[in-house]
Amino acid sequence: MATLDAIGRRESFGLNWDPSHMVWQDIDPAGFLVDFADRIFHVDCKDTKRNTGNGRNGRLGSHLPWGDPRRGWDFVSTGRGDVPWEACFRVLNSIGYDGPISIEWEDAGMDRLRGAPESLRYVREQLFDPPEAAFDAAFSS
């Protein structure tokens, strides 16, 4: 919020929402959408898988190369990581987001000719329109 205050809450200042970095930093991607609903100008679908539950891998990637199993997290094909995509798309619907949605594919452990189309299919399956009326509207008449 300090950044918004520093720029006088200028309307033209928007965000490219990329949840992949939020996951390894333990930031709730869906909660971020709620907090910055009027600032989401672009949705970038990229996923991250954490690998820190074994007591050996720390949160930071250090200087280990992408795809190294000793890393604490790595980018993976969208839908194969820890981003709660359904919750995020539900929030995007609830805040009225109707801007672009893109795939940023990065997965050091998978061939791009398989991973990129798989990610696109996954995101398309997750997208749905918000309801036109409240689910219980039929009971009011």
N, C-alpha and C positions, 0 to 999 in steps of 0.2 A: 504494500500500500504506500510505502514511503516513495517509491518511484513515481506512482501516480500523483502524489502530492507535489513532488519536485517538478513535475511538468505541468502543473496546474490542471490536472485531470483532463488534459487535451483529448477530445473525442477521437481524433485520428490515430491515437496511440493504441495499437492492438497487439494481440499475442498470437503466436503460432503455438498451439497446444500440442506438445509432444510428450506423452506420458512415460516414455521409456526411461528418461532420466529421473523422473519422479519416483519410480519404483525402487531403484537402488538407493535413493536418498530417503526412503520411507515417507514420502509425501503422498497423500491420498489423491490420486488423479481425478476422481469424481468430485471430491470436495473442492479441489482447485477450480473445477468448472463452475461450481456453485458460487464460489467466492469471486470469480472474475467473469461472470456470465456476460456482461456487456463488453468485455474486452477480447473475447475469443473471435479472431478474424479468420483463422485457418486451423484445420484439424489434420495432424500428421500422424498416421497410424504406424507406429514402430513399437516393438515389444522388447522386453528385457526379462531374462530369467536369472533369479538370484541363486547363488550357490554357496551360501554361507552357513548352512545348518550342520555342517560336519565338524565344526570346531577347528578347521585348518585354514579355511579361506576367509579373508577379511572382506569387508564391504568395498574397499577401494581396489581397483584393478592393478595398482602399482605400475610397474613397467612391464608386466607380462603381456605378451601379444594377444590379440583378439582370438578367441577360440581355445585358449589354453585352459585346461580343466582346473588349474590352480587359482584362476581368477574368482573373485567373489560374486561377479555378475557378468553377463554378456548379453549383447543384442541377439535376438532370435527372431525367426519369422513371426509375423503378427498372428496371434492365436496360440502360439506355443510357449508363451511366457507367463508372467505374473500380472500383467495389466488386466484389471477387471473390466473387460470390454463391454459386456452387457450393461453393467451399471453405468459406465461412461456414456454409452449411446442413449440410455434412458435419460440421463441428466441433460445431454445435448438436446433431446426432444423437449424436455421440460423447460429449458431456457430459450427455446425457440431458435436454436442455431440452424441456419439454412445455407451456410457457406460451403466452401470446398472441403472435401475430404480426400486426402491422398495417402498413398502407401510409400513409406520410406523403408526400403528393404535393406537390412544389414543382418547377415547371419554367416559368421565365419565357418560354421560347421555344416552348411548345406549349400548345394549347388543352386545358383540363382535361377536356373531354368525350371527347377522344381519349386523353389521357395517363393519366388515372386508371384507366380500365378496362384499358388496355394494361399498366399496372404490376401490377394485380391478376392478370391472366392470366399475366404473366411469373413472379411469385412463386409462384403455384399450380403452374406447370410445374417450378419448381426444387425444390419440396417432395417429399420421398420418405421413406418409413419406413426406419429402420435395419434391417439384417438380423436375423433371429431367431436365426441361428447363424453361426458363422464360415464363410467361403466354402469353406474346405478341410475342414470337418467331415465331409463325405461320404467323404473319403479315409481317415479314421481307422478305419473299420469293415471 
